[in-house]
Amino acid sequence: MRTKAVVGGVGMTRFGKQMDRGLKDLGGEAVHAAAADAGIGLDDIQAAFVGNCAAGTVTGQESIRGQVILDPLGIGRIPIVNVENACASGSTAFYLACAMVTAGIHDTVLALGVEKLSHPDKTVSFAAFAGAVDIEEVQALLAGLAAQVGDAGGSGTGGAGKGRSMFMDIYASAARMHMAKWGTTAEQFAAVAAKNSYHGSLNPRAQFREALSVEDVMQSPMIVPPLTRPMCSPIGDGGAAVIVVSEAKAAALGISRPVRVLSSVLHSGWNHTPGEAGTVELCSKEAYEEAGTGPGDLDVVELHDASAPAEVMMYEALGLCEPGEGGKLAESGDTRLGGRIPVNTSGGLLRKGHPVGATGTAQIVELTEQLRGSSGDRQVNGARIALAQNGGGKKGNDAAAMCVTILQS
Amino acid sequence: MRTKAVVGGVGMTRFGKQMDRGLKDLGGEAVHAAAADAGIGLDDIQAAFVGNCAAGTVTGQESIRGQVILDPLGIGRIPIVNVENACASGSTAFYLACAMVTAGIHDTVLALGVEKLSHPDKTVSFAAFAGAVDIEEVQALLAGLAAQVGDAGGSGTGGAGKGRSMFMDIYASAARMHMAKWGTTAEQFAAVAAKNSYHGSLNPRAQFREALSVEDVMQSPMIVPPLTRPMCSPIGDGGAAVIVVSEAKAAALGISRPVRVLSSVLHSGWNHTPGEAGTVELCSKEAYEEAGTGPGDLDVVELHDASAPAEVMMYEALGLCEPGEGGKLAESGDTRLGGRIPVNTSGGLLRKGHPVGATGTAQIVELTEQLRGSSGDRQVNGARIALAQNGGGKKGNDAAAMCVTILQS
């Protein structure tokens, strides 16, 4: 979708385990911050799209999550829509906010992503991920992946019983296939984790602030081969909000350096044939076309590094390098701050954290600040064009939902 | 929202307890039927909005419910958005489909509402409703309502433990307040249930086909005073789909008697002061204004009779009668087939059934058929303008989400 939307304001909480904070508190902080950043009152918000993935499982709150979070802020009466698309819930909310503004239906719309994943019982946190796959399909999928890489024991069935998300089994299988096909190494995956830890060390809102070396990452506890712990995104809580406005509203607000949403693309996954392009390729191709840009035009990227190998594979799918070259790009330093195309300057999902429903909107927060030149120690000098990629869930052999957004200042 | 959308096709399953059918089966039947009715192939669908309320609780499937249902039909790649708004999930999906078509972003969009509520363990079915209220708020709300009507024992805390939805406690309290304020009688509520049972007896897709007299309703088992069992909507399963198209697409499809969506309005609830208009008044006022119609123009109405007293109260809120006159309208026969303004010709939630997420789209199915003149024994002669009202969840002292739609042929 080519959009006419502008990012009017952004705000987010720190990400991390925040056992004493609930959805209302996290969401409220993010919304207040975004409205203040936009220079609007909460009663200027004309509609709200609220992305959340796990509240039903973790807190029991289903159905009206947005109303429950926004009502205490005095935000009622307006249309509130609760949207889910697994880890892409936040960017799906943002996509719809952009659509409503582009359509001229509203000129000031809130997109809120918020998640409370941490729970005294860790199995509850992990159970949240079980709802993000086809519950009838996941066992067959895992068995199939294991068979493909000749690895009956390594992937297993994962899930809550083993104290980790079954998604890490899926990522690990995909990583082993990438290694087998392209010669990618575990050290190259570790280079991603190390880079993102460096970026996270510069981000006061990141869940983890410690900078790790490649060696640190390699020597960390093994979760599922080849993934050591820092190659896996953590469980965390947080909220991130974006106020999406029309061009006219942006002008009325006197925004001096507006960040425009050139394109916002959402597609769902399907069971594609081997070698067929998947959702990331589909979304990014469309996003580039509608924005009139290409990968060579990008100054900064936030992408969905739910695991370190995912970042390597996304490099290729987004066209930042040739197929099979993702591992080399990772170790080249080109995607580090100061490099040719810095990726995940926020620290990414690996280090900023991955409170599922909030991840998509948090990417927009980071990129908006980059495009405004207000990222401080993490600033990519002269950044003008940015891309966000956020995927969610599993359907067939692809993500269930995929969003790609291109922004320009 | 004033819309430019047209109902291109509709389809639904029978509603009712269908213990051997899952979401994929129910949703699939509805989608196939709607596409066939529109004269399109499934691969003509450009985007899908899927409303569901209870799958997370009842089946464990969260996050990607739409993808899980649509993928087996070969519907992938397109944008799929999972939306929740409790009992208004289906009409929220329809609202968004209308928005995307009105915006010109797509010209053929699926709105699917689907629900699987029945479960061998009834407490699981009832637990689904617990997520449709602010889980921190409901106890305080119930206690407050009970105190207002001086009825500490009648309402109780309800919920799963007592084998019924806590919503029936809320409706019963509101009914008692209406009786105290306006002199409304239990027999008038029973008249609603009897009327809707007559309508349901004519609807092959209704969960209950038995026609009940007012006396039958009054003598049925008491659930919570003054509600007897036929005054309460049942637990059931079903799917209802609407293909929303642009005017140009409707013309290209050669639709001879297009049903136009004049207005589609969604608002969320808030904690309003006594006497202040609530969400139904807000939504219907806006819907009438944007459609250029008023209550006197309506030929047929589907409204959210989750309980019989709710229908009485909606008569007033929608302007079908003066405040306090709802009970008299119910017993007048004016809202029965053949009357001045037939309401819930489908049998309504009480008799057609209330598979939560499917209810909103099922209302559009019924009204579209009425406006096409294809409702058979239930046909309202010469129906040209119709209204649907669908509410969901509880926030403060109002519904959490409310949708009103006005259609015209």
HADDOCK unambig.tbl for C-alpha pairs under 7 A between the chains (distance, minus, plus):
assign (segid A and resid 53 and name CA) (segid B and resid 63 and name CA) 5.83 0.50 0.50
assign (segid A and resid 56 and name CA) (segid B and resid 56 and name CA) 6.87 0.50 0.50
assign (segid A and resid 60 and name CA) (segid B and resid 131 and name CA) 5.99 0.50 0.50
assign (segid A and resid 61 and name CA) (segid B and resid 131 and name CA) 4.77 0.50 0.50
assign (segid A and resid 61 and name CA) (segid B and resid 135 and name CA) 6.34 0.50 0.50
assign (segid A and resid 62 and name CA) (segid B and resid 131 and name CA) 4.37 0.50 0.50
assign (segid A and resid 62 and name CA) (segid B and resid 132 and name CA) 5.95 0.50 0.50
assign (segid A and resid 63 and name CA) (segid B and resid 53 and name CA) 5.83 0.50 0.50
assign (segid A and resid 63 and name CA) (segid B and resid 84 and name CA) 5.14 0.50 0.50
assign (segid A and resid 63 and name CA) (segid B and resid 85 and name CA) 5.16 0.50 0.50
assign (segid A and resid 63 and name CA) (segid B and resid 86 and name CA) 4.61 0.50 0.50
assign (segid A and resid 63 and name CA) (segid B and resid 131 and name CA) 6.05 0.50 0.50
assign (segid A and resid 63 and name CA) (segid B and resid 132 and name CA) 5.04 0.50 0.50
assign (segid A and resid 64 and name CA) (segid B and resid 84 and name CA) 6.90 0.50 0.50
assign (segid A and resid 64 and name CA) (segid B and resid 85 and name CA) 5.48 0.50 0.50
assign (segid A and resid 64 and name CA) (segid B and resid 86 and name CA) 6.27 0.50 0.50
assign (segid A and resid 64 and name CA) (segid B and resid 132 and name CA) 5.85 0.50 0.50
assign (segid A and resid 64 and name CA) (segid B and resid 133 and name CA) 6.96 0.50 0.50
assign (segid A and resid 64 and name CA) (segid B and resid 393 and name CA) 6.84 0.50 0.50
assign (segid A and resid 64 and name CA) (segid B and resid 400 and name CA) 6.80 0.50 0.50
assign (segid A and resid 67 and name CA) (segid B and resid 400 and name CA) 6.51 0.50 0.50
assign (segid A and resid 68 and name CA) (segid B and resid 134 and name CA) 5.75 0.50 0.50
assign (segid A and resid 71 and name CA) (segid B and resid 270 and name CA) 6.72 0.50 0.50
assign (segid A and resid 76 and name CA) (segid B and resid 268 and name CA) 5.67 0.50 0.50
assign (segid A and resid 76 and name CA) (segid B and resid 269 and name CA) 5.75 0.50 0.50
assign (segid A and resid 76 and name CA) (segid B and resid 270 and name CA) 5.06 0.50 0.50
assign (segid A and resid 77 and name CA) (segid B and resid 267 and name CA) 5.26 0.50 0.50
assign (segid A and resid 77 and name CA) (segid B and resid 268 and name CA) 4.72 0.50 0.50
assign (segid A and resid 77 and name CA) (segid B and resid 269 and name CA) 5.46 0.50 0.50
assign (segid A and resid 77 and name CA) (segid B and resid 270 and name CA) 6.20 0.50 0.50
assign (segid A and resid 78 and name CA) (segid B and resid 267 and name CA) 4.95 0.50 0.50
assign (segid A and resid 78 and name CA) (segid B and resid 268 and name CA) 5.60 0.50 0.50
assign (segid A and resid 79 and name CA) (segid B and resid 266 and name CA) 5.20 0.50 0.50
assign (segid A and resid 79 and name CA) (segid B and resid 267 and name CA) 4.19 0.50 0.50
assign (segid A and resid 79 and name CA) (segid B and resid 268 and name CA) 5.46 0.50 0.50
assign (segid A and resid 80 and name CA) (segid B and resid 267 and name CA) 6.77 0.50 0.50
assign (segid A and resid 80 and name CA) (segid B and resid 268 and name CA) 5.89 0.50 0.50
assign (segid A and resid 81 and name CA) (segid B and resid 83 and name CA) 6.80 0.50 0.50
assign (segid A and resid 81 and name CA) (segid B and resid 84 and name CA) 6.88 0.50 0.50
assign (segid A and resid 81 and name CA) (segid B and resid 85 and name CA) 6.67 0.50 0.50
assign (segid A and resid 82 and name CA) (segid B and resid 83 and name CA) 5.53 0.50 0.50
assign (segid A and resid 82 and name CA) (segid B and resid 84 and name CA) 5.11 0.50 0.50
assign (segid A and resid 82 and name CA) (segid B and resid 85 and name CA) 6.38 0.50 0.50
assign (segid A and resid 83 and name CA) (segid B and resid 81 and name CA) 6.79 0.50 0.50
assign (segid A and resid 83 and name CA) (segid B and resid 82 and name CA) 5.53 0.50 0.50
assign (segid A and resid 83 and name CA) (segid B and resid 83 and name CA) 4.57 0.50 0.50
assign (segid A and resid 83 and name CA) (segid B and resid 84 and name CA) 6.32 0.50 0.50
assign (segid A and resid 84 and name CA) (segid B and resid 63 and name CA) 5.11 0.50 0.50
assign (segid A and resid 84 and name CA) (segid B and resid 64 and name CA) 6.89 0.50 0.50
assign (segid A and resid 84 and name CA) (segid B and resid 81 and name CA) 6.86 0.50 0.50
assign (segid A and resid 84 and name CA) (segid B and resid 82 and name CA) 5.09 0.50 0.50
assign (segid A and resid 84 and name CA) (segid B and resid 83 and name CA) 6.31 0.50 0.50
assign (segid A and resid 85 and name CA) (segid B and resid 63 and name CA) 5.15 0.50 0.50
assign (segid A and resid 85 and name CA) (segid B and resid 64 and name CA) 5.48 0.50 0.50
assign (segid A and resid 85 and name CA) (segid B and resid 81 and name CA) 6.66 0.50 0.50
assign (segid A and resid 85 and name CA) (segid B and resid 82 and name CA) 6.38 0.50 0.50
assign (segid A and resid 86 and name CA) (segid B and resid 63 and name CA) 4.62 0.50 0.50
assign (segid A and resid 86 and name CA) (segid B and resid 64 and name CA) 6.28 0.50 0.50
assign (segid A and resid 103 and name CA) (segid B and resid 103 and name CA) 4.43 0.50 0.50
assign (segid A and resid 131 and name CA) (segid B and resid 60 and name CA) 5.99 0.50 0.50
assign (segid A and resid 131 and name CA) (segid B and resid 61 and name CA) 4.76 0.50 0.50
assign (segid A and resid 131 and name CA) (segid B and resid 62 and name CA) 4.35 0.50 0.50
assign (segid A and resid 131 and name CA) (segid B and resid 63 and name CA) 6.04 0.50 0.50
assign (segid A and resid 132 and name CA) (segid B and resid 62 and name CA) 5.94 0.50 0.50
assign (segid A and resid 132 and name CA) (segid B and resid 63 and name CA) 5.03 0.50 0.50
assign (segid A and resid 132 and name CA) (segid B and resid 64 and name CA) 5.84 0.50 0.50
assign (segid A and resid 133 and name CA) (segid B and resid 64 and name CA) 6.95 0.50 0.50
assign (segid A and resid 134 and name CA) (segid B and resid 68 and name CA) 5.74 0.50 0.50
assign (segid A and resid 135 and name CA) (segid B and resid 61 and name CA) 6.32 0.50 0.50
assign (segid A and resid 266 and name CA) (segid B and resid 79 and name CA) 5.20 0.50 0.50
assign (segid A and resid 267 and name CA) (segid B and resid 77 and name CA) 5.25 0.50 0.50
assign (segid A and resid 267 and name CA) (segid B and resid 78 and name CA) 4.94 0.50 0.50
assign (segid A and resid 267 and name CA) (segid B and resid 79 and name CA) 4.19 0.50 0.50
assign (segid A and resid 267 and name CA) (segid B and resid 80 and name CA) 6.77 0.50 0.50
assign (segid A and resid 268 and name CA) (segid B and resid 76 and name CA) 5.67 0.50 0.50
assign (segid A and resid 268 and name CA) (segid B and resid 77 and name CA) 4.71 0.50 0.50
assign (segid A and resid 268 and name CA) (segid B and resid 78 and name CA) 5.58 0.50 0.50
assign (segid A and resid 268 and name CA) (segid B and resid 79 and name CA) 5.45 0.50 0.50
assign (segid A and resid 268 and name CA) (segid B and resid 80 and name CA) 5.88 0.50 0.50
assign (segid A and resid 269 and name CA) (segid B and resid 76 and name CA) 5.74 0.50 0.50
assign (segid A and resid 269 and name CA) (segid B and resid 77 and name CA) 5.44 0.50 0.50
assign (segid A and resid 270 and name CA) (segid B and resid 71 and name CA) 6.73 0.50 0.50
assign (segid A and resid 270 and name CA) (segid B and resid 76 and name CA) 5.06 0.50 0.50
assign (segid A and resid 270 and name CA) (segid B and resid 77 and name CA) 6.18 0.50 0.50
assign (segid A and resid 393 and name CA) (segid B and resid 64 and name CA) 6.85 0.50 0.50
assign (segid A and resid 400 and name CA) (segid B and resid 64 and name CA) 6.79 0.50 0.50
assign (segid A and resid 400 and name CA) (segid B and resid 67 and name CA) 6.51 0.50 0.50
